[in-house]
């Protein structure tokens, strides 16, 4: 495990060792990177640099209506520094299936953002294909 002075330096060191992120997921409008694709590409490099990924759900009751929030942390074990992302899960009361879908989707996108991963073509078209039926060339 390498010694770094902060989570940011450790993540940047790990980024140089990331594998190409595959796009094994299939959806209505094309392929996308699954959470497994992302983890396969980044997990070992992060581990080597002493970075641990943690996902948890926090429930906010401050409005009187429970709101599920996905908390994603990248924790540098040596320095105990961290990066954190909090995303409200919009499961629209669809029960466990809706919550599970929202969790999977947001875990994937929170990691893409926090690790500065290049998005897959389906998430990079700004919704253009869905609204026009035409795909941008990237």
GROMACS elastic network, one bead per residue, 0.5 to 0.9 nm:
[ bonds ]
;  ai    aj funct       b0    kb
    1    47     6  0.75474   500
    1    48     6  0.50982   500
    1    49     6  0.54745   500
    1    50     6  0.56799   500
    2    10     6  0.81048   500
    2    48     6  0.67595   500
    2    49     6  0.51256   500
    2    50     6  0.66501   500
    3    10     6  0.80991   500
    3    49     6  0.74421   500
    3    50     6  0.78704   500
    3    78     6  0.71632   500
    3    79     6  0.87122   500
    4     7     6  0.76083   500
    4     8     6  0.88843   500
    4     9     6  0.63047   500
    4    10     6  0.58053   500
    4    13     6  0.89943   500
    4    49     6  0.79520   500
    4    50     6  0.86201   500
    4    76     6  0.85695   500
    4    78     6  0.77238   500
    4    79     6  0.76341   500
    5     8     6  0.84342   500
    5     9     6  0.68126   500
    5    10     6  0.77823   500
    5    78     6  0.84166   500
    5    79     6  0.65474   500
    5    81     6  0.87779   500
    6     9     6  0.54998   500
    6    10     6  0.63658   500
    6    11     6  0.87261   500
    6    76     6  0.69045   500
    6    78     6  0.85877   500
    6    79     6  0.62245   500
    6    80     6  0.81153   500
    6    81     6  0.59323   500
    6    82     6  0.79700   500
    7    10     6  0.50479   500
    7    11     6  0.60286   500
    7    12     6  0.85745   500
    7    50     6  0.88743   500
    7    51     6  0.73650   500
    7    74     6  0.74837   500
    7    75     6  0.66390   500
    7    76     6  0.50370   500
    7    77     6  0.86568   500
    7    79     6  0.76409   500
    7    80     6  0.80902   500
    7    81     6  0.55182   500
    7    82     6  0.56735   500
    7    83     6  0.69623   500
    8    11     6  0.52110   500
    8    12     6  0.62303   500
    8    13     6  0.86296   500
    8    76     6  0.87247   500
    8    81     6  0.86795   500
    8    82     6  0.82582   500
    8    83     6  0.79064   500
    9    12     6  0.51804   500
    9    13     6  0.61706   500
    9    14     6  0.86235   500
   10    13     6  0.51008   500
   10    14     6  0.61804   500
   10    15     6  0.86546   500
   10    46     6  0.77896   500
   10    49     6  0.56285   500
   10    50     6  0.72613   500
   10    51     6  0.70269   500
   10    76     6  0.72133   500
   11    15     6  0.61049   500
   11    16     6  0.89841   500
   11    45     6  0.88684   500
   11    46     6  0.68177   500
   11    49     6  0.73999   500
   11    51     6  0.72932   500
   11    74     6  0.85914   500
   11    76     6  0.86369   500
   11   115     6  0.72939   500
   12    15     6  0.50156   500
   12    16     6  0.68941   500
   12   115     6  0.84749   500
   13    16     6  0.57184   500
   13    17     6  0.74240   500
   13    45     6  0.84519   500
   13    46     6  0.85234   500
   13    49     6  0.70348   500
   14    17     6  0.53099   500
   14    18     6  0.65243   500
   14    42     6  0.78104   500
   14    44     6  0.87067   500
   14    46     6  0.53086   500
   14    47     6  0.84053   500
   14    48     6  0.75184   500
   14    49     6  0.60337   500
   14    51     6  0.86289   500
   15    18     6  0.51727   500
   15    19     6  0.87915   500
   15    42     6  0.77662   500
   15    45     6  0.73494   500
   15    46     6  0.80165   500
   15   115     6  0.75748   500
   15   116     6  0.86006   500
   15   117     6  0.88211   500
   16    19     6  0.88058   500
   16    45     6  0.83477   500
   17    41     6  0.89166   500
   17    42     6  0.78605   500
   17    44     6  0.86487   500
   17    45     6  0.55708   500
   17    46     6  0.85549   500
   18    21     6  0.82450   500
   18    41     6  0.55655   500
   18    42     6  0.50762   500
   18    43     6  0.82681   500
   18    44     6  0.82189   500
   18    45     6  0.60060   500
   18    46     6  0.83779   500
   19    22     6  0.88683   500
   19    40     6  0.78331   500
   19    42     6  0.65978   500
   19    45     6  0.85688   500
   20    38     6  0.88267   500
   20    41     6  0.60302   500
   20    42     6  0.88311   500
   21    33     6  0.69033   500
   21    37     6  0.59006   500
   21    38     6  0.57674   500
   21    39     6  0.86583   500
   21    40     6  0.77318   500
   21    41     6  0.53941   500
   21    42     6  0.83038   500
   21   117     6  0.82738   500
   21   118     6  0.84036   500
   21   120     6  0.85869   500
   22    25     6  0.87620   500
   22    32     6  0.80951   500
   22    33     6  0.59132   500
   22    34     6  0.81078   500
   22    37     6  0.54401   500
   22    38     6  0.74606   500
   22    40     6  0.87016   500
   22    41     6  0.78398   500
   22   120     6  0.87484   500
   23    26     6  0.81379   500
   23    31     6  0.58313   500
   23    34     6  0.67527   500
   23    37     6  0.67538   500
   23    38     6  0.89581   500
   23   120     6  0.71687   500
   24    31     6  0.65945   500
   24    32     6  0.64351   500
   24    33     6  0.60129   500
   24    34     6  0.65664   500
   24    36     6  0.89763   500
   24    37     6  0.70394   500
   25    30     6  0.83400   500
   25    31     6  0.53100   500
   25    33     6  0.57001   500
   25    34     6  0.54798   500
   25    37     6  0.85444   500
   26    29     6  0.81278   500
   26    30     6  0.59816   500
   26    32     6  0.63179   500
   26    33     6  0.87565   500
   26    34     6  0.89803   500
   27    30     6  0.53022   500
   27    31     6  0.59675   500
   27    32     6  0.73290   500
   28    31     6  0.84113   500
   29   122     6  0.69595   500
   29   129     6  0.75715   500
   29   130     6  0.72638   500
   30   121     6  0.82957   500
   30   122     6  0.61570   500
   31   120     6  0.78449   500
   31   121     6  0.77987   500
   31   122     6  0.65739   500
   32   119     6  0.86362   500
   32   120     6  0.57395   500
   32   121     6  0.73456   500
   32   122     6  0.62084   500
   32   123     6  0.75459   500
   33    36     6  0.79122   500
   33    37     6  0.56428   500
   33    38     6  0.66030   500
   33   108     6  0.80395   500
   33   119     6  0.82077   500
   33   120     6  0.64516   500
   34    37     6  0.50104   500
   34    38     6  0.64092   500
   34    39     6  0.86542   500
   34   104     6  0.85912   500
   34   105     6  0.85007   500
   34   108     6  0.68350   500
   35    38     6  0.51424   500
   35    39     6  0.61165   500
   35    40     6  0.85143   500
   35   104     6  0.70536   500
   35   105     6  0.80157   500
   35   107     6  0.71225   500
   35   108     6  0.50529   500
   35   109     6  0.86812   500
   35   111     6  0.87458   500
   36    39     6  0.50532   500
   36    40     6  0.59233   500
   36    41     6  0.84971   500
   36   108     6  0.87729   500
   37    40     6  0.52059   500
   37    41     6  0.63110   500
   37    42     6  0.88695   500
   38    41     6  0.51785   500
   38    42     6  0.62763   500
   38    43     6  0.80783   500
   38   108     6  0.73015   500
   38   111     6  0.79254   500
   38   112     6  0.78661   500
   38   117     6  0.88249   500
   39    42     6  0.52626   500
   39    43     6  0.51355   500
   39    44     6  0.84351   500
   40    43     6  0.60244   500
   40    44     6  0.77383   500
   41    44     6  0.77647   500
   41    45     6  0.81395   500
   42    45     6  0.55151   500
   42    46     6  0.61518   500
   42    47     6  0.86477   500
   42   115     6  0.88111   500
   43    46     6  0.52582   500
   43    47     6  0.61204   500
   43    48     6  0.86423   500
   43    51     6  0.88369   500
   43    52     6  0.86274   500
   43    53     6  0.84418   500
   44    48     6  0.60795   500
   44    49     6  0.86803   500
   45    48     6  0.51395   500
   45    49     6  0.64669   500
   45    50     6  0.88220   500
   45    51     6  0.85940   500
   46    49     6  0.51714   500
   46    50     6  0.62764   500
   46    52     6  0.70093   500
   46    53     6  0.84678   500
   47    51     6  0.53255   500
   47    52     6  0.65402   500
   48    51     6  0.75117   500
   49    76     6  0.81262   500
   50    75     6  0.81694   500
   50    76     6  0.56800   500
   50    77     6  0.56164   500
   50    78     6  0.68060   500
   51    74     6  0.63176   500
   51    75     6  0.54265   500
   51    77     6  0.61446   500
   51    78     6  0.86438   500
   51    82     6  0.89163   500
   52    73     6  0.79743   500
   52    74     6  0.56807   500
   52    75     6  0.50859   500
   52    76     6  0.64294   500
   52    77     6  0.69383   500
   53    72     6  0.73193   500
   53    73     6  0.58343   500
   53    75     6  0.64542   500
   54    71     6  0.80185   500
   54    72     6  0.57235   500
   54    73     6  0.50863   500
   54    74     6  0.64902   500
   54    75     6  0.76735   500
   55    70     6  0.69423   500
   55    71     6  0.56809   500
   55    73     6  0.64466   500
   55   107     6  0.75310   500
   56    69     6  0.83229   500
   56    70     6  0.59372   500
   56    71     6  0.52656   500
   56    72     6  0.66359   500
   56    73     6  0.86262   500
   57    68     6  0.64691   500
   57    69     6  0.55347   500
   57    71     6  0.59533   500
   57    72     6  0.87895   500
   57   103     6  0.88430   500
   58    67     6  0.82481   500
   58    68     6  0.59709   500
   58    69     6  0.50922   500
   58    70     6  0.64199   500
   58    71     6  0.68624   500
   59    66     6  0.61162   500
   59    67     6  0.54675   500
   59    69     6  0.59928   500
   59    70     6  0.87841   500
   60    63     6  0.77233   500
   60    64     6  0.86204   500
   60    65     6  0.79668   500
   60    66     6  0.56352   500
   60    67     6  0.50888   500
   60    68     6  0.65134   500
   60    69     6  0.72388   500
   61    64     6  0.52699   500
   61    65     6  0.57825   500
   61    67     6  0.65655   500
   62    65     6  0.74248   500
   62    66     6  0.78485   500
   62    67     6  0.87212   500
   63    66     6  0.74763   500
   63    67     6  0.84529   500
   67    88     6  0.71168   500
   67    89     6  0.74775   500
   67    90     6  0.84144   500
   68    87     6  0.86025   500
   68    88     6  0.60831   500
   68    89     6  0.55413   500
   68    90     6  0.78594   500
   68    91     6  0.84343   500
   68    99     6  0.86221   500
   69    86     6  0.63212   500
   69    87     6  0.54466   500
   69    89     6  0.55691   500
   69    90     6  0.89307   500
   70    85     6  0.79691   500
   70    86     6  0.56141   500
   70    87     6  0.52063   500
   70    88     6  0.63371   500
   70    89     6  0.65974   500
   70   103     6  0.71025   500
   70   106     6  0.75571   500
   70   107     6  0.77212   500
   71    84     6  0.69885   500
   71    85     6  0.57192   500
   71    87     6  0.66499   500
   71    88     6  0.89173   500
   71   107     6  0.88990   500
   72    83     6  0.82235   500
   72    84     6  0.56891   500
   72    85     6  0.51766   500
   72    86     6  0.64901   500
   72    87     6  0.84830   500
   72   107     6  0.74143   500
   72   110     6  0.70512   500
   72   111     6  0.78786   500
   73    82     6  0.64910   500
   73    83     6  0.56034   500
   73    85     6  0.65147   500
   73    86     6  0.88766   500
   74    81     6  0.85007   500
   74    82     6  0.54433   500
   74    83     6  0.51784   500
   74    84     6  0.65616   500
   74    85     6  0.89746   500
   74   114     6  0.83327   500
   75    78     6  0.89276   500
   75    79     6  0.86580   500
   75    80     6  0.64375   500
   75    81     6  0.59585   500
   75    83     6  0.66518   500
   75    84     6  0.85688   500
   76    79     6  0.58339   500
   76    80     6  0.53236   500
   76    81     6  0.53896   500
   76    82     6  0.60031   500
   76    83     6  0.87748   500
   77    80     6  0.51590   500
   77    81     6  0.74896   500
   77    82     6  0.87991   500
   78    81     6  0.81315   500
   79    82     6  0.87276   500
   83   114     6  0.78669   500
   84   114     6  0.83333   500
   85   110     6  0.69338   500
   85   114     6  0.77506   500
   86   110     6  0.85045   500
   87   106     6  0.74441   500
   87   110     6  0.80317   500
   89    92     6  0.85539   500
   89    99     6  0.74777   500
   89   102     6  0.60029   500
   89   103     6  0.71201   500
   89   106     6  0.76808   500
   90    93     6  0.82868   500
   90    98     6  0.84852   500
   90    99     6  0.79532   500
   90   102     6  0.67768   500
   91    94     6  0.58639   500
   91    95     6  0.76387   500
   91    96     6  0.88195   500
   91    97     6  0.86534   500
   91    98     6  0.50119   500
   91    99     6  0.51462   500
   91   100     6  0.84335   500
   91   101     6  0.79421   500
   91   102     6  0.60359   500
   91   103     6  0.88644   500
   92    95     6  0.82856   500
   92    98     6  0.73956   500
   92    99     6  0.84661   500
   93    96     6  0.86294   500
   93    98     6  0.72054   500
   93    99     6  0.80328   500
   94    97     6  0.65576   500
   94    99     6  0.70172   500
   95    98     6  0.55095   500
   95    99     6  0.63173   500
   95   100     6  0.86574   500
   96    99     6  0.50637   500
   96   100     6  0.59441   500
   96   101     6  0.85281   500
   97   100     6  0.51014   500
   97   101     6  0.61510   500
   97   102     6  0.85792   500
   98   101     6  0.51776   500
   98   102     6  0.61269   500
   98   103     6  0.85474   500
   99   102     6  0.51271   500
   99   103     6  0.60736   500
   99   104     6  0.86845   500
  100   103     6  0.50796   500
  100   104     6  0.62391   500
  100   105     6  0.85997   500
  101   104     6  0.52939   500
  101   105     6  0.61532   500
  101   106     6  0.85569   500
  102   105     6  0.52025   500
  102   106     6  0.60165   500
  102   107     6  0.84005   500
  103   106     6  0.53047   500
  103   107     6  0.58884   500
  103   108     6  0.84792   500
  104   107     6  0.52680   500
  104   108     6  0.62971   500
  104   109     6  0.88182   500
  105   108     6  0.53605   500
  105   109     6  0.64381   500
  105   110     6  0.86960   500
  106   109     6  0.50068   500
  106   110     6  0.57707   500
  106   111     6  0.83562   500
  107   110     6  0.52759   500
  107   111     6  0.62511   500
  107   112     6  0.86530   500
  108   111     6  0.54911   500
  108   112     6  0.63434   500
  108   113     6  0.89038   500
  109   113     6  0.62193   500
  109   114     6  0.85458   500
  109   119     6  0.88756   500
  110   113     6  0.52684   500
  110   114     6  0.60432   500
  110   115     6  0.84550   500
  111   114     6  0.50640   500
  111   115     6  0.57980   500
  111   116     6  0.80571   500
  111   117     6  0.78910   500
  112   115     6  0.54902   500
  112   116     6  0.58052   500
  112   118     6  0.72981   500
  112   119     6  0.70030   500
  113   116     6  0.51032   500
  113   117     6  0.65223   500
  113   118     6  0.87744   500
  113   119     6  0.87853   500
  114   117     6  0.79167   500
  116   119     6  0.86966   500
  118   124     6  0.88321   500
  119   122     6  0.80291   500
  119   123     6  0.61516   500
  119   124     6  0.59628   500
  120   123     6  0.56030   500
  120   124     6  0.62454   500
  121   124     6  0.50999   500
  121   125     6  0.64993   500
  121   135     6  0.89988   500
  121   136     6  0.88666   500
  121   137     6  0.89442   500
  121   138     6  0.75224   500
  122   125     6  0.60368   500
  122   126     6  0.85940   500
  122   127     6  0.82667   500
  122   129     6  0.82773   500
  122   135     6  0.87658   500
  123   126     6  0.68310   500
  123   127     6  0.75007   500
  124   127     6  0.78407   500
  124   136     6  0.88885   500
  124   138     6  0.82523   500
  125   128     6  0.54617   500
  125   129     6  0.66965   500
  125   130     6  0.89295   500
  125   135     6  0.69448   500
  125   136     6  0.62027   500
  125   137     6  0.86351   500
  125   138     6  0.82692   500
  126   129     6  0.80589   500
  127   130     6  0.53880   500
  127   131     6  0.63524   500
  127   132     6  0.85599   500
  128   131     6  0.53134   500
  128   132     6  0.57792   500
  128   133     6  0.72669   500
  128   134     6  0.68036   500
  128   135     6  0.66896   500
  128   136     6  0.74210   500
  129   132     6  0.52451   500
  129   135     6  0.50113   500
  129   136     6  0.76213   500
  130   133     6  0.57489   500
  130   134     6  0.79863   500
  130   135     6  0.87650   500
  131   134     6  0.82456   500
  132   135     6  0.81597   500
